[in-house]
Amino acid sequence: MKKWIPIGFVLCLVLIGVGQFLIHSVYSDELDDVTKQLNDLTNQLNSSINATRPLESQLAQMQQQITDIKNRVTFIEQDVAAKKANIAQSEADISTKTEIFNEKVRDYYIQTVANNPMYLLLASHDAGNITQILAYQKATSDQDKAVITNIALSIADLEQKKAALEAEETRLVSVKAELDQQSAKLDTVIQGAKAYQASLSSQIAQLSAKQQQLIAAKLGSLGLPTSAYTTSGGCSSDLTNGKDPGFSPKFGAFSFGVPHRVGMSQYGAKGRADAGQSTEDILHAYYNADLNKGYGTGYTIHVVGDNEFGEHLDNNWNIEDYVKHIYEMPTNWNPAALRAQAVAARTYALAYTNNGSSTICPTQDCQVVKTELNSQAWIDAVNATAGWVLTSGGQPIKAWFSSTAGGYFHSSSDVGWSSTSYTKTGLDASGSVGSFSDLQNNAYDKSSPWFYCDWGSRSSYSNTAWLKPEELADIANVIMLAKNDSSTQPHLAQPDKPNPDGTDTWDAGRVQQELKNRGITPFTSVDSVSVNADFGSGTTTNVQVSGNGMSQSFNGTDFKNFFNLRAPSNINIVGPLYNIEKR
């Protein structure tokens, strides 16, 4: 018989070494404090992992036991249902037999009284006749008794079966309740341990303020397109453009979509419109908001500032006229997509200015506006949706939009903004997605030139973002070293730029030596990389690097953080979902 491991015991072991911790934002002159805190976190993580590892097989066994029991319970439920059906049929049969039973009991009683041997003896003068009558009566009586006994036993047996079934159903309810309780406890233990370790891992991978500034500067230099109207920019090493960095094999980190992925994906709206969806369908897909088609058109929007085209604006426009000056989407797109964009732009302006009580800028930081009117197709879209505004609680929402979401849209809280009820998280595809190829085939925004891109470039390698096998090996080594000894992290920035923490940056050879000093075998080159992702949420979860006859697995977020810190030039992974390609 399998034995259960007490949940409390597992929980105690899993949480050994768990304490309260707090990470403070620090500056470079507080690096010693950060180092100590990171070391403490590393020790806590190692303690948790070491406590959890011996139990993982036991936890897996317990999960299998629960699965086996659940399967058995399902079988028992099916068996109970079959028994109930049999009992119901038996009750129907017994109903008929009960009538026979009652008749036989009555007949038997009558025969017992009316056919008394003394009565027959007095009424008959023929002894032989009396013998025959008695023999006949005995046979009839025996037959009646047999029928009565059989029916009585059937009734008693049915009552026993019903009682047994009721008891079995009661026990089944109790077993299922206990099973659900134990399963929930086990899930809590496993999820709690994993969540705790993930939290520690994330904090260990947290970069210094200076390092984050370096990465932000790299990201800013990419010129990521914020709206579909943008015509410049694109993938650095598009897999189809034939750019050759001059070395082979080569590895590239390809991101799905561009920030920020909140609200409406403009290329997604185009894909939905081209698939036959209406303006209302498109807006409903991206926002948890009411579409108020009579909000009003009497608001004035004050636009102040310089736009990207060298124009200075200081204009007061009626809300509908204002929207006609917006340039955020190509105007040769499907009219349903243009109308959805017009509603989002109008709504955003009203929310941003609090219905016109404050000003709005004419740049991509707000919405791109020109002094000249946009095309007639755009004006038609604005006129067709005049007064249409997305609201929540009666007020316009911040109807965010971006050019390309990469097959997934996210809520404001997903990207670190304030939580809102009107943004949502979901898959932006026309079919199911279980792989990268599914996403590339089914995503509504797959036609975007920024749907699947590597970002950044090096002039020395044909302005591509391809990395050499030894460069990818160096990034993997940096992650291993930082995980093993967080105090080394200030030395692990990209070697081709000044160190953001004001110390020396270790090159690939030094990183390898530091790993060897700690008893860790470094990579010298990478042969292959495999990537796992959660295609429900659109997040890369795991990156496995193989080379030198060994493999190492890295958390998807950690790999992205250190890749962006260590990769040369401005080469970046820019989203939560990415893949590593080898060519």
Secondary structure, DSSP 8 states (H G I E B T S, - for coil): ------HHHHHHHHTTT----------GGGHHHHHHHHHHHHHHHHHHHHHHHHHHHHHHHHHHHHHHHHHHHHHHHHHHHHHHHHHHHHHHHHHHHHHHHHHHHHHHHHHHHHT-HHHHHHH-S-HHHHHHHHHHHHHHHHHHHHHHHHHHHHHHHHHHHHHHHHHHHHHHHHHHHHHHHHHHHHHHHHHHHHHHHHHHHHHHT---HHHHHHHHHHHHTT----STT--S---SS-TTS----S-SS-EEEEEES-S--BSEEHHHHHHHHHTT--HHHHHHHHB-SEEETTS-S--EEEEEEE-TTS-EEEEEEEHHHHHHTB--S-TTS-HHHHHHHHHHHHHHHHHHTTTTTSEE-SSTTS--B-SS---HHHHHHHHHTTT-EEEETTEE----EES--TTEEB-GGGGTS---SSB--EE-BSS--SSHHHHHHHBTTTTSTTSEE-B--BGGGTTB--B-HHHHHHHHHHHHHHHH-GGGGGG-S-TTS--TTSS----HHHHHHHHHHTT----S---EEEEEEETTTTEEEEEEEEETTEEEEEEHHHHHHHHHHHSSTT-B--SSSEEEEE-
